[in-house]
Amino acid sequence: MDKLKGKGKEAVGKLTGDRRKESEGKADQAKATAKDKVDEVGDRAKGVTDSLRNDNDK
């Protein structure tokens, strides 16, 4: 959702010549990408933790 919002801001900025709005859109997209990566790492860590727990139950 954040990426879409950022793309919209960027597009509006380009259409209107508003460099600030365009930059805000690019920043919003970068934040969304970073958040996705953090979530991905967290999911992988949870998977490893679950795997280790299952190995100890055997």
Distance bins in CASP14 RR format, pairs under 12 A and 6 or more apart:
PFRMAT RR
TARGET T0000
AUTHOR 0000-0000-0000
RMODE 2
METHOD distances of the structure
MODEL  1
1 7 0 0 0 0 0 1 0 0 0 0 0
1 8 0 0 0 0 0 1 0 0 0 0 0
1 28 0 0 0 0 0 1 0 0 0 0 0
1 29 0 0 0 0 0 1 0 0 0 0 0
1 31 0 0 0 0 0 1 0 0 0 0 0
1 32 1 0 0 1 0 0 0 0 0 0 0
1 35 0 0 0 0 0 1 0 0 0 0 0
1 36 0 0 0 0 0 1 0 0 0 0 0
2 8 0 0 0 0 0 1 0 0 0 0 0
2 9 0 0 0 0 0 1 0 0 0 0 0
2 25 0 0 0 0 1 0 0 0 0 0 0
2 27 0 0 0 0 0 1 0 0 0 0 0
2 28 1 0 1 0 0 0 0 0 0 0 0
2 29 1 0 0 1 0 0 0 0 0 0 0
2 30 0 0 0 0 1 0 0 0 0 0 0
2 31 1 0 0 1 0 0 0 0 0 0 0
2 32 1 1 0 0 0 0 0 0 0 0 0
2 33 0 0 0 0 1 0 0 0 0 0 0
2 34 0 0 0 0 0 1 0 0 0 0 0
2 35 1 0 0 1 0 0 0 0 0 0 0
2 36 0 0 0 0 1 0 0 0 0 0 0
2 39 0 0 0 0 0 1 0 0 0 0 0
3 9 0 0 0 0 0 1 0 0 0 0 0
3 10 0 0 0 0 0 1 0 0 0 0 0
3 25 0 0 0 0 1 0 0 0 0 0 0
3 26 0 0 0 0 0 1 0 0 0 0 0
3 27 0 0 0 0 0 1 0 0 0 0 0
3 28 1 0 0 1 0 0 0 0 0 0 0
3 29 1 0 1 0 0 0 0 0 0 0 0
3 30 0 0 0 0 1 0 0 0 0 0 0
3 31 0 0 0 0 1 0 0 0 0 0 0
3 32 1 0 1 0 0 0 0 0 0 0 0
3 33 1 0 0 1 0 0 0 0 0 0 0
3 34 0 0 0 0 0 1 0 0 0 0 0
3 35 0 0 0 0 1 0 0 0 0 0 0
3 36 0 0 0 0 1 0 0 0 0 0 0
4 10 0 0 0 0 0 1 0 0 0 0 0
4 11 0 0 0 0 0 1 0 0 0 0 0
4 25 0 0 0 0 0 1 0 0 0 0 0
4 28 0 0 0 0 1 0 0 0 0 0 0
4 29 0 0 0 0 1 0 0 0 0 0 0
4 32 0 0 0 0 1 0 0 0 0 0 0
5 11 0 0 0 0 0 1 0 0 0 0 0
5 12 0 0 0 0 0 1 0 0 0 0 0
5 21 0 0 0 0 0 1 0 0 0 0 0
5 24 0 0 0 0 1 0 0 0 0 0 0
5 25 1 0 0 1 0 0 0 0 0 0 0
5 26 0 0 0 0 0 1 0 0 0 0 0
5 27 0 0 0 0 0 1 0 0 0 0 0
5 28 1 0 1 0 0 0 0 0 0 0 0
5 29 0 0 0 0 1 0 0 0 0 0 0
5 31 0 0 0 0 0 1 0 0 0 0 0
5 32 0 0 0 0 1 0 0 0 0 0 0
6 12 0 0 0 0 1 0 0 0 0 0 0
6 13 0 0 0 0 0 1 0 0 0 0 0
6 14 0 0 0 0 0 1 0 0 0 0 0
6 21 0 0 0 0 1 0 0 0 0 0 0
6 22 0 0 0 0 1 0 0 0 0 0 0
6 23 0 0 0 0 0 1 0 0 0 0 0
6 24 1 0 0 1 0 0 0 0 0 0 0
6 25 1 1 0 0 0 0 0 0 0 0 0
6 26 1 0 0 1 0 0 0 0 0 0 0
6 27 0 0 0 0 1 0 0 0 0 0 0
6 28 1 1 0 0 0 0 0 0 0 0 0
6 29 1 0 1 0 0 0 0 0 0 0 0
6 30 0 0 0 0 1 0 0 0 0 0 0
6 31 0 0 0 0 1 0 0 0 0 0 0
6 32 1 0 0 1 0 0 0 0 0 0 0
6 33 0 0 0 0 0 1 0 0 0 0 0
7 13 0 0 0 0 0 1 0 0 0 0 0
7 14 0 0 0 0 0 1 0 0 0 0 0
7 22 0 0 0 0 0 1 0 0 0 0 0
7 24 0 0 0 0 0 1 0 0 0 0 0
7 25 1 0 0 1 0 0 0 0 0 0 0
7 26 0 0 0 0 1 0 0 0 0 0 0
7 27 0 0 0 0 0 1 0 0 0 0 0
7 28 0 0 0 0 1 0 0 0 0 0 0
7 29 1 0 0 1 0 0 0 0 0 0 0
7 30 0 0 0 0 0 1 0 0 0 0 0
7 32 0 0 0 0 1 0 0 0 0 0 0
7 33 0 0 0 0 0 1 0 0 0 0 0
8 14 0 0 0 0 1 0 0 0 0 0 0
8 15 0 0 0 0 1 0 0 0 0 0 0
8 16 0 0 0 0 0 1 0 0 0 0 0
8 21 0 0 0 0 1 0 0 0 0 0 0
8 22 0 0 0 0 1 0 0 0 0 0 0
8 24 0 0 0 0 0 1 0 0 0 0 0
8 25 1 0 0 1 0 0 0 0 0 0 0
8 26 0 0 0 0 0 1 0 0 0 0 0
8 28 0 0 0 0 1 0 0 0 0 0 0
8 29 0 0 0 0 1 0 0 0 0 0 0
9 15 0 0 0 0 0 1 0 0 0 0 0
9 16 0 0 0 0 0 1 0 0 0 0 0
9 18 0 0 0 0 1 0 0 0 0 0 0
9 19 0 0 0 0 0 1 0 0 0 0 0
9 20 0 0 0 0 1 0 0 0 0 0 0
9 21 1 0 1 0 0 0 0 0 0 0 0
9 22 1 0 0 1 0 0 0 0 0 0 0
9 23 0 0 0 0 1 0 0 0 0 0 0
9 24 1 0 1 0 0 0 0 0 0 0 0
9 25 1 1 0 0 0 0 0 0 0 0 0
9 26 0 0 0 0 1 0 0 0 0 0 0
9 27 0 0 0 0 1 0 0 0 0 0 0
9 28 1 0 0 1 0 0 0 0 0 0 0
9 29 0 0 0 0 1 0 0 0 0 0 0
9 31 0 0 0 0 0 1 0 0 0 0 0
9 32 0 0 0 0 0 1 0 0 0 0 0
10 16 0 0 0 0 0 1 0 0 0 0 0
10 17 0 0 0 0 0 1 0 0 0 0 0
10 18 0 0 0 0 0 1 0 0 0 0 0
10 19 0 0 0 0 0 1 0 0 0 0 0
10 20 0 0 0 0 0 1 0 0 0 0 0
10 21 1 0 0 1 0 0 0 0 0 0 0
10 22 1 0 1 0 0 0 0 0 0 0 0
10 23 0 0 0 0 1 0 0 0 0 0 0
10 24 0 0 0 0 1 0 0 0 0 0 0
10 25 1 0 1 0 0 0 0 0 0 0 0
10 26 1 0 1 0 0 0 0 0 0 0 0
10 27 0 0 0 0 1 0 0 0 0 0 0
10 28 0 0 0 0 1 0 0 0 0 0 0
10 29 1 0 0 1 0 0 0 0 0 0 0
10 30 0 0 0 0 0 1 0 0 0 0 0
11 17 0 0 0 0 0 1 0 0 0 0 0
11 18 0 0 0 0 0 1 0 0 0 0 0
11 21 0 0 0 0 1 0 0 0 0 0 0
11 22 0 0 0 0 1 0 0 0 0 0 0
11 24 0 0 0 0 0 1 0 0 0 0 0
11 25 0 0 0 0 1 0 0 0 0 0 0
11 26 0 0 0 0 0 1 0 0 0 0 0
11 28 0 0 0 0 0 1 0 0 0 0 0
11 29 0 0 0 0 0 1 0 0 0 0 0
12 18 1 0 0 1 0 0 0 0 0 0 0
12 19 0 0 0 0 0 1 0 0 0 0 0
12 20 0 0 0 0 0 1 0 0 0 0 0
12 21 1 0 1 0 0 0 0 0 0 0 0
12 22 0 0 0 0 1 0 0 0 0 0 0
12 23 0 0 0 0 0 1 0 0 0 0 0
12 24 0 0 0 0 1 0 0 0 0 0 0
12 25 0 0 0 0 1 0 0 0 0 0 0
12 28 0 0 0 0 0 1 0 0 0 0 0
13 19 1 0 0 1 0 0 0 0 0 0 0
13 20 0 0 0 0 1 0 0 0 0 0 0
13 21 1 1 0 0 0 0 0 0 0 0 0
13 22 1 0 1 0 0 0 0 0 0 0 0
13 23 0 0 0 0 1 0 0 0 0 0 0
13 24 0 0 0 0 1 0 0 0 0 0 0
13 25 0 0 0 0 1 0 0 0 0 0 0
13 26 0 0 0 0 0 1 0 0 0 0 0
14 20 0 0 0 0 0 1 0 0 0 0 0
14 21 0 0 0 0 1 0 0 0 0 0 0
14 22 1 0 1 0 0 0 0 0 0 0 0
14 23 0 0 0 0 0 1 0 0 0 0 0
14 25 0 0 0 0 0 1 0 0 0 0 0
14 26 0 0 0 0 0 1 0 0 0 0 0
15 21 0 0 0 0 1 0 0 0 0 0 0
15 22 0 0 0 0 1 0 0 0 0 0 0
16 22 0 0 0 0 1 0 0 0 0 0 0
17 23 0 0 0 0 0 1 0 0 0 0 0
18 24 0 0 0 0 1 0 0 0 0 0 0
18 25 0 0 0 0 0 1 0 0 0 0 0
19 25 0 0 0 0 0 1 0 0 0 0 0
19 26 0 0 0 0 0 1 0 0 0 0 0
20 26 0 0 0 0 0 1 0 0 0 0 0
20 27 0 0 0 0 0 1 0 0 0 0 0
21 27 0 0 0 0 0 1 0 0 0 0 0
21 28 0 0 0 0 0 1 0 0 0 0 0
22 28 0 0 0 0 0 1 0 0 0 0 0
22 29 0 0 0 0 0 1 0 0 0 0 0
23 29 0 0 0 0 0 1 0 0 0 0 0
23 30 0 0 0 0 0 1 0 0 0 0 0
24 30 0 0 0 0 0 1 0 0 0 0 0
24 31 0 0 0 0 0 1 0 0 0 0 0
25 31 0 0 0 0 1 0 0 0 0 0 0
25 32 0 0 0 0 1 0 0 0 0 0 0
26 32 0 0 0 0 0 1 0 0 0 0 0
26 33 0 0 0 0 0 1 0 0 0 0 0
27 33 0 0 0 0 0 1 0 0 0 0 0
27 34 0 0 0 0 0 1 0 0 0 0 0
28 34 0 0 0 0 0 1 0 0 0 0 0
28 35 0 0 0 0 0 1 0 0 0 0 0
29 35 0 0 0 0 0 1 0 0 0 0 0
29 36 0 0 0 0 0 1 0 0 0 0 0
30 36 0 0 0 0 0 1 0 0 0 0 0
30 37 0 0 0 0 0 1 0 0 0 0 0
31 37 0 0 0 0 0 1 0 0 0 0 0
31 38 0 0 0 0 0 1 0 0 0 0 0
32 38 0 0 0 0 0 1 0 0 0 0 0
32 39 0 0 0 0 0 1 0 0 0 0 0
33 39 0 0 0 0 0 1 0 0 0 0 0
33 40 0 0 0 0 0 1 0 0 0 0 0
34 40 0 0 0 0 0 1 0 0 0 0 0
34 41 0 0 0 0 0 1 0 0 0 0 0
35 41 0 0 0 0 0 1 0 0 0 0 0
35 42 0 0 0 0 0 1 0 0 0 0 0
36 42 0 0 0 0 0 1 0 0 0 0 0
36 43 0 0 0 0 0 1 0 0 0 0 0
37 43 0 0 0 0 0 1 0 0 0 0 0
37 44 0 0 0 0 0 1 0 0 0 0 0
38 44 0 0 0 0 0 1 0 0 0 0 0
38 45 0 0 0 0 0 1 0 0 0 0 0
39 45 0 0 0 0 0 1 0 0 0 0 0
39 46 0 0 0 0 0 1 0 0 0 0 0
40 46 0 0 0 0 0 1 0 0 0 0 0
40 47 0 0 0 0 0 1 0 0 0 0 0
41 47 0 0 0 0 0 1 0 0 0 0 0
41 48 0 0 0 0 0 1 0 0 0 0 0
42 48 0 0 0 0 1 0 0 0 0 0 0
42 49 0 0 0 0 1 0 0 0 0 0 0
42 50 0 0 0 0 0 1 0 0 0 0 0
43 49 0 0 0 0 0 1 0 0 0 0 0
43 50 0 0 0 0 0 1 0 0 0 0 0
44 50 0 0 0 0 0 1 0 0 0 0 0
44 51 0 0 0 0 0 1 0 0 0 0 0
45 51 0 0 0 0 0 1 0 0 0 0 0
45 52 0 0 0 0 0 1 0 0 0 0 0
46 52 0 0 0 0 0 1 0 0 0 0 0
46 53 0 0 0 0 0 1 0 0 0 0 0
47 53 0 0 0 0 1 0 0 0 0 0 0
47 54 0 0 0 0 1 0 0 0 0 0 0
47 55 0 0 0 0 0 1 0 0 0 0 0
48 54 0 0 0 0 0 1 0 0 0 0 0
48 55 0 0 0 0 0 1 0 0 0 0 0
49 55 0 0 0 0 0 1 0 0 0 0 0
49 56 0 0 0 0 0 1 0 0 0 0 0
50 56 0 0 0 0 0 1 0 0 0 0 0
50 57 0 0 0 0 0 1 0 0 0 0 0
51 57 0 0 0 0 0 1 0 0 0 0 0
51 58 0 0 0 0 0 1 0 0 0 0 0
52 58 0 0 0 0 0 1 0 0 0 0 0
END
